[in-house]
Every structure is written in structure tokens, then in C-alpha cells.
Amino acid sequence: MQSAKRLSGIVGIAVMALGAGLTRAATQSVFGVTPDGQVVKQYRLTNARGTEALVITLGATLRSLEVHDRNGKATDVVLGYDTLEEYLDGRGYLGATIGRYANRIANAEFAIDGNSYRLSANNGANSLHGGVKGFNRAVWVADGSDSSAADSVRLKYVSPDGEEGYPGRLTVWVTYTLTNANELKIQYRANSSATTVVNLTNHTYFNLGGAGDGEVLQERLMVAADAFTPVNGDLIPTGQIQPVADTDYDFRAPTELGPRLAAAGDPRVVAAHGFDFNMVLRGHSPHLHYAATLQDPKTGIELRLDTTEPGLQLFTPHFPQGAIRGKGGKVYAGSAAVCLEPQHFPDSPHNRQFPSTVLRRGEVFRSESVYHFRALPEVNHHNSP
């Protein structure tokens, strides 16, 4: 049974023992207060190498991640905003936890065991990233504590039965952990009071050259995917799985993003001058497996992604000039970032041939992904990770 496979692992960006909550090393502060009076907190995670991550409870969002480049300079490599008001008014799901269902569900409906459910449509006729009020709009709470040596925070959100049309009362935990090995680990766990569908991920926008410091066209990407899922004009999968060989979507070897974006021409896959499609990861199993590597030649910063998820959504947005002003007043323009979103395939409820996203009562959803950062003396384009 496909859904049973989800008991041993899935989704992500993170790791840490499930008993983890806020460790003694992490510090907290008030980031702001929502119009309805909810306090949004910010947690600062640090490690022995001076790497620092900031996580806010609105959307269980990764707001900042400073790593050191090849010259020892601290570099914030994720896009974000300075204020709570900007997160509430902003677009793009910058750094947020996405749920109940990451990506798209066609026609904003699905059926389980003969029961049909109508979802909120917020992407034309389709449902995107959980609907009008996805997990990115919720204020999460810190949950529990431990004495782990790693710096970690565990956040919890309870999604009521029927929220955005989804069945079951879903309780979700996401744990961010920053290790001394320079790994940002994200682990997800969830259970439901009724059979439902679940697909969780993190929507961080990476720029290894520095957030707001130019585009990512020079960055080199490699993805462990031999196939992808073609989509229609609404970016809904056709149900097919096609090889990436001899296409613009072949990233099996380190590939510079700029020329590939310029060459790609299929409007069903390349949206708004960028990629937005699901890659079928090689060797998927319930255990962590290699997914992708991203390198920036200017800073020498490299990230390697491992995940328990079967798919990776590659998204390279194109920001209109001056449309988004981020942290420190920097303008995010053009191809200012790349998103690497480990998840199950889009529209899986309508495609039984895809790995199942069904979570039944009594089952436990688990998923994790690990982003490992290092600074290279010089980028060797011929070496694979």
C-alpha cells in the first residue's frame, strides 16, 4: 500500500530528534504582532562555525541564513523581508513552510475512498500551496525542549478539520536544526484525525552569491533526476513521466543556469522566464538520498541537498524590476533566486501512478531534508558531488 511507505520517511528540509524543541542554545525575540493580536516570534540558531539561521513563527519561515564564503565573509543566502508587515503583505512564500499540500491540485478537488472534497481555488481553477490560507499564513508555536548539542527549534501547528477544504484535524511539527557540520536540517512530522492528503515542503529562495546581490544565472546546478513530470498550460502534470535526456531540463551534470534558462522554450514547463517543474529523483527510498548540488563561482559557496522525498520542484522565478524589496532594502529583480523544493509530485491525488500522498488515521507522516553548506577554494566544474 503506497501510503504505508510514508511511515518511514518523506519531504523536506531538516532533521533533529523528534524530541527536539527549542534547545538551550537558541535565542528568541518578538518579531512582531499580527493585526489580530498574535505574537510572532523569531528564533536565532547558531553553530560553532558562525553560521546563523533566523526562523519566524509566521509560516514556520526561514527568514535568513548566513554562511561564510571562500574569503570568510558572512553571506545571507536566502531571500526574505525585514518586517512582519512585509511578510503579511508580501508574495512568493519566501522561506515559508508549505502545506497542507505543496504545489498544485487540479480543479481544487480530490477524492479518497469515494468521498469528494472541494478545496479553495487560489491558482485559477486549481489549488496551490494549501489554498488561500496555507500553512505559510499560520502562526506556529514552539513546542517542547531538549538538551541537544545542536541548535534547534521545533514548531507546531494544528490545522482544523475542514480548513481550506481538507478533511481531518492535522497536527504538524517542523523542526529546524543547525549543526556544527554546517547542515541546516528540516524535519516534518504529522498525524491526522481522518484520512487526508499531505505534501509538505519549504519554499526558500536561494542565492548563493548573496540575497539581493544580483541574479543566479552564473550558478551551477546538478540534480539526481533522470526524468521529470511534463505539465499542461496550467502547470498541472499530464500524468506522464519523461526522460530528461536531450531536453533543456537535463541537470544530471553541473549546468550553468543562465544559458539553460535562455535556451528553454517550452511554455508548459518554463513559466514567466523561469523553470517551474517537478524532477523525479533517482533512487528514492525512505532514507536520505542525494538530490541536488548548487554552486556559486563568485562566493565559492556550495549547498548539497539530501532528502527522503521522491521529487524536487525546480523553480527559478523572474521578479519584475522593482516589484519586491527585501531585507536591507535590496531589490529582488530578474532571476534573483532558485528554489529547490523537495516534495511529492504535483497533483498526486489525481495520478495513482505517482507516489501516494494519502495519510490515514493512525499513520505518522515523516519527512526530512538536509542542506549542507561549504565554501570551496575554487569551483571545479568537472567534479561531481
N, C-alpha and C positions, 0 to 999 in steps of 0.2 A: 504494500500500500504506500503510495508516494508520500502522503502526509506524514507517515510514521518516520520517514527518513529525517524529518525536520527536528526530531527529538535530540539528535546527536550533534547538530550544529547548523548554522546558517547566517547570513547577511553581513553587513557591516562596516566597522572601522574600529574595533577596540577590544581590549582584553583586561582581565583582572579577576581575581577570585570573586565568585558571586557573593560572598560575604562582605565584599568591599563596599564601603560607602565613602564618606569624606574622611580621608586619613588625617593624621595629626599634622602632617607637613603642609597640606593645602590650606590656603587662607581664603577668607570670603569677605565680601563687601556688598553694599547695596548699589546696584546698577541703576535702578530707577523704580518708579511706581506706575502701574498701568492706570488708565482713566477710571477703571472700576475698583481701584484701590489695592490691587495685588502687587506685593513687593517682588521685584525681580532681582535676584542675587547674582553676583559674579564670583567665580572660583578661580583662583590662580594656582596652577600646577607648575612645579619646577623640578629640575633634576640636577645631578652633580655636574653636568656639562654646561649649565647655564641656559639650557633650553627652557622656554616658558610657554605655557598654554593658558588662555583665558576662556572660560566656559560660562555662559549665562543661562539662567533657568528658563527664560523665554525661548521655547522651541528646543531646549537642551542643545544650545547652539555653540559651536566652536567659533569664538569671536576673533581670536588672534593666536598665532603660533610662530614664535621667534626661534629660529635655529641659526647656527653660525655658518657663514660661507667659508670659502677656502682661505680667506685672509683673516678669519676670526671675527668678522663683523656680524653682529646680531641682525638678522633679516626676518621680517614678518612675511611669511609666505602664503597667507590666506586673506582673501578679501573680507571686509566687514564694515561696520558702521561705528561711529563714536558714541551715539546716544540711543537710549531706548526708543525715543520718538522716531528715529530713523528706521529702527528695526520694525516698529509697528506700522510705519507708513511705507517702508521700502518694499522692493520687489526682488525676485530672484532666489528666495530661500537661502540667502548667503549663510553657509555654515550650519544650517538647521538640521535637526533630526526629522526625517520624513516618514509619515505614516497617516492612516493605518496602512495605506497601500502606496508605496513609491511607484512613480511613473503612471502610466495611463491604463484605465479600464474602459473599453469601448462602450459607447452608448450609456455610460453611467449606470450600468446594471449588471447583475450576475445572479446565478442560481446555484444552490447547494442542496443536495438531497431532495430535489423537487420543489424547493422553496425559492421564490424570486425576491430580490432585494433591489430597490431603487436608490441610487446614490445621488449626491449633489453633483451637478454638472458644472464644472468651472473651466473647461477647456473645449469650447464649442459644445458639442453634444456629449462629450466624454468627461470622465472624472480624472483629475490629475493630482498626484501627491496628496491624496486623502480628502480632497474636496475643498469647500470654501473655508472651513476651519480645520485644517490638518494639524498634525502634532506640532508643526512649526509655529502655530499661533497660541499654543497652550503654555501656561506657566507650570513648569515641573517643580518638584520639591526634592531636596536632598534626602536620602533615605539610608540610615544606618551609618556605622563607622567601624573601622578596624585599625590594626596597628601595623599594617603593611609598610615595608620599607619604601615601596614605590608610591609616588604621589598620585592620588586617585580621587574621583568623586563619582558617586552613584546617584542618579536622578530617577524619579518615579513619576509616572502619570497614569491616572485611571480614566480610561475613555468609556463613558456611559454606554449602555446598551442602546443602539439606535443612532448614535452620534454619526452624523453625515450619511446615515442610512445603513451603516454596518451592523450586523447582528452581534450580540454578545457584549458583556461588560469586559473590556480588555484591560488588563493591568500590565504595564510595560515598565521595564527598568533599562536604562542605558548607563554604562559605566565607561568613563574616560580615565585612562591611566597613562601616565608619562613615566617611562622607565629610564634608568641610567644608561641603557643601551641605545638611547635616543629613539625609542619607539613610542609612537602615540597609538595606543590600543583602544578600540571601542568595542564593547561587548553589549549585545542585546539579549534580553530575556522577556518572555511574555506568556501569559495564560489567559484563557477566555472562559466565560460562563456558558457559552454556546458556540457551536461550530461557526467558524467565520473564515475570512481570508486575511493574511498578514504578509506584508512585504515592507521591510524597514531598511533604511539606509541613511547616510549622512550626505548633505549637499554642500560640502566645502568646495570653494573655488580656489584652486592653487595657482600661484605664480611664483616659481622658484627663483625668479630674478628680483622678487620683492613686490608685494602688493601695491599696485598703483604706479609702479616704475616701468611702464612700457608694456608691450604685448608679449605673448608667449610663442610667437612664431618661430623663434630660434630654438625652442626647447625640443628635446628629442624624446620620443615615446616608444616604448615597446610593450606589447600586450600578448599574453599567452592565450591567444584565441585563433583557432583555425577556421572559425565560422562566425556568422552573425545572423540576426533575425531581420530580414527585409520588412519594410513598413509601407503603408499606403500614404496618401497625401496628408492624412491627419496624424501621422507618426504612430499608427496602430499596426502592430505586426500582422503580416499576411498569414502567419502560421507556418511558413517555410523556414528552414534553416539552410543557409547557403554558405559555401566556402568563401573565404576572403581572398583566396589566390586570384591574381590578375585583376584585382579591384583596387580602388583608392582607399579601401578600408582594411588593408593588409598592414598590420603593425607588428608582424612576427619578428622583425629585426628592428633595431633602433632607427627611428624615422623622424626627420625634422618636420614639425607641424606646418610651418608656413607653406612650403611648396605643395604639400599634400592637400591643404585647405584650398589653395589656389587651383589645384587640378581637379578636385572633386566636383562633380557636376550633377549628381542625381538628386533632384529636389525632394525626393521621398526620403532621403537619408540625410542630406545636408540642408539644414534649416537655418535661415537668417545668416547665411555666410559661415556657418559652423557645422560641426558634427553634432548629431543627437541621435545615437543609435545604440542598441544592445549588442555586446560582443559575447559569444558563447565561450566561456573559459575552458581551457584544456585541463583534463584530469580532475574534474570536480569530484570532491568527496566530502564527507562530514568533517574532515580535518582541514587545518590551514594548508593552503596551496598557493603557489606563486601566481600572481595575477598580472602585474604591470610594473614597469620602471619608468620614471620621468627624470630627466636631467636638464639642468640649465648650464650652458657653456660659459656664461658670464660669471656667475657666482660659484660654480662648481658644486652646487647643492644637488643632491640626488635623493629621490624618495623611491623606495621599493614597497609595493603593496602585496600583502598576502591576505587571503580571505577564505571563509568557508562557503561563500556564495557561488552559484553556478554562472552568474552573469556579471558583466561590468558595463554600465551605461557610460559611454564616452560622450561628453558634452563640452563643446567649445563655443560659448556664447559670443555674440557680437554685440557689444554695447554701443548704441548711438553716441556720437560725440557729445559730452556734457550731460548725458542722461542720468548718470549715477555718480554721486560724490561720496567717497568712502572715508575711511579712517584718516585723520590728519588733513582732511580737506582734499585729498588726492582724487583726481577724476579717473574713473574706470572707463576706458574708451577702447573701441575696437575689440580685438581678440586679447582681452586683458587677463584671461584665466583659462584653466582647463579643469573640468570636473571629472573625477574618476569615482564612480558611484557603484560599489559592489551591491548587488541585489538579485532577486529573482527576475525572470523575464517580464516585460510589459504584457499586460492583458492575459496573463496566465489563466485566469478563471474561464476564459473562452477558448483555451487551447490545451486540451488534455495531453497533447504530446509534449508540452513543456513541463519542467519540474513543478510539482504542485506547490501552491501557496495556501492550501487548506490547513487550518489549525482547529482541531476538535477539542471539545471539552475534556479536560483531564490530561491533555498533552501540554508539553512545555516547548515553546519556541526558543531556540538558542541560535545565536549567530555572532561571529566576531570577524574583525579585520584588523590588520596591523600595518601602520605606516612607519617604516624605518628610514630615518634620515642620516645622511653622512655627507661630508664635504670632500670632494675629490680634488687632488692636487691639480689635475688636468683631466678633462673628459676624454676617455678613449672610446671613440665611436665604434670601434671594431670588437670591443669586448661585450659579450652578453652577460647579464647578471648571474 
